[in-house]
Amino acid sequence: MIFVWKGSSAVYLRVEGVSLLIDPSSLFSIDEMNDLGGLDIILFTHEHSDHFDIASLNSMIDEFRPRVVGNPGAYRMARRSSDIIRIRDGEMIEFEGVKVHALRSVHPGHHPVVFLLEIGSISIFHGDSTGFSKSFSAFSPVDLAFIPVGSPSPNSSPSEAVRIARAVVPSLAVPIHGDDSERSEFIERIKLSNLNIKTLLPEIGEIVTLDL
């Protein structure tokens, strides 16, 4: 599999032949998506502008005709211009060989969510901009977790991110949604903890290949 992190919580994934974007806002271009191999699914945790951009979404829909899934807030903003599927806390949607599970995020917004993706034998957690919730342990363990670590979220921090890591028990954790110092602090906190979790600190836009 490969992934690309583009800042904030924007992540591209290609797993088992399926290409997904999560919370892209306007951070990925059409040309980038074509270079990466296209786009099958777009997921939105919530509707804040650093996660969701309607103009960019419409451009992606025109170019790739992907499936689109979003929390109630993103659904409300996109339903007039797309066939977006609404997903709520506790729900699961399955298509294209992908299971998308949602749990309530600890973050402002109109019913924001975090995601667990099951693609073949691979499980991936995406933590939106969330703070810790003990409910996330329902998703554990996972192969890969994208965990928010700070700014500009009022709920995220390196210490909250370690609590999330304890809950979801990833084999590999990648810090997102934070500045460089917050991302580095999370890595150090994991190293100093008793958690047997590998970490990775990719550069913005770096194409990362993983063998999970």
N, C-alpha and C positions, 0 to 999 in steps of 0.2 A: 504494500500500500504506500501511497504518498500523501503528504499533507503540506499545505502552505498556510502560514499565519500572516495576515496583512495588517496587524494592529487591532486595537480594541478587542472585540471577540470574534472577528472575521476569520473564518477558517474554511479552506477548501480541502476536501478529502476525495481520494479515489481509492476505493476498496472493492475488491472482487468485481472489478469492471464497472462499478457504479460511481458516478461523480456527483458530489454534493457540495453545496455552499451553506454555511451556517452564519447567520447574522452578518451578511456582507456589507450592509450599508451601501456606500458608493465606492468601496475600496478596491473592488476588482473590476477590471475593464473587460469588454467583449473580446478584445485581442488576447488578453491574458487567458481568458477561459478557452478560447480556441487553441492557444498554444498548449494548454494543459490537457486538452482532449475533449472539450465539450462540457455539458452540464445536464444532469438528469433530475436533480432534486434541489430545491432551496428551502431552508428551514429558518424560521424566525422565532427567537425566544420572547421578544417583546418589541414594542413599536418605537422606542427612543431612537433619535436620529443617528447615533453612533452605531446602531445595529440595523436600522431599517431605513431605506430610502426608496420612495415610490417611483421616482424617475428611473433610477438604476434598475429596480425590479422590472419595470415595464420594458426596458431595453433588453434585459436578459430573457424575458418571456418572448419578445418578438424574435430574438435570434435563435433561442434553443428550445422553446416550448417545454420547459421543465415542469414537473410537479411542484407545487408550492404549498407549504404547510406553515401555519403560524398560530401563535397564541391568540386569544380573543382580541387583544389590542391591535395586532398586526392584521388580523382578519378584518376588523372593522375598517381599517384604512385602505386595504387592498381589494376588497370584495367587488367594488364597482369596475375594476379594470383587469381582474384576473379571476381564475377559478380556484382561488386559494381555499385550502381545506383548514378548518378550524380544529385546533387541538387544545384540550383543557387538562388541568391537573388531574392525574390519575388515569388518563386515557392512553390508548395505544393505537397507532395506525400502521398498516402494513401494505407495502407495494414495492415493485421493482426489486423484490428480494430483500427489502430493508424493513425492519421493525423499528418504529419511532415511538418511544415511551416518553411521557411528560410527567414531571412533578412540579409543584409550585416553587417558584424562585423566591428568595428573600430579597426583594428589590422593589422599588416603586414602579408603578405602571398598572396597566389594565390586565390583571391576571397573568403576569409573566411566568415563564416556565424554564426549567432546565430539561435537557434531553439525555436519554440513554438510547444509543443506536445499536442494534444488533444486525450485523451484516455477515452472513455465513457464520463462521465460528468466532468472529471478532466482535468485541463489545467496546463501545466508545462513549464516554461521558463528556457532555459539553455543559459548562456551568454558567452560561449567561454572564451576568454581573453580580451573581448572588453572594450573600453571606451564607454562613453555615446553617444547615437544618439537619436534624437527626433523621429526618425522613429519607435523606439521600442514601442511607445505608441499605435501603431496599434495592438499590442498583448494584450493590457490591457482590463480588469483586469485578473489576473491569480490566481490560487490556490496556486502555489508553484513556487518560483524562486530561481535558483542557480546563484548567482551573483558574478563575479570576483572582487576581491578587491585589487590586487596588484601584487607583484613580482612573476615571472620575466617579466611580461608584461610591455612594455613601455607605454601602454594606460590605464591600470587599476590602481585604487587607491581607498581608502575608500570614498573619496569625490565623485569621479566619480560613485562609486557603489550606493551611496545614490541617485544621479541623475537618475540612471537606475531604482532604486526602485520607484522613483516618476513617472517614465514613464510607467512601466509595472504594478504597483499597485498590488503586490502580497498579499495574505492573510498571507503567511509565506515566509520569505526570509532566505536563507542559504548562507553564504559567502564561496566562493571557490577561488582557484587560488590566494593565498596570504599566507604570513607567519602568525604566531600566533598573532603578534601585529597588523597587518593590519586587520585580521579577527575580533579581539576584538574591534578595533577602529570603524569598520563599525557598529558593534552591538551598541556601545555607541552613535554613530552619529544618528542612527535610533531612539534610545530611546530619544534623545534630540530634535529630529525633531517633526513636527506636523503630522507625518504620522502614521496612524493606522495600523501598520504592525508588526506582531509577528516575532521574529527571533529565530534561533536555531544555536548552535555552536557545531556540532558533532565532536567527535574525529575521526582521520583517521582510517578507517576500522570498525567503529561502525555501527551495523545494527540498523537502525532507523525505527520504525513503526509509521505510521501516519494514522489518520482517517480524511480524507478531505471531 
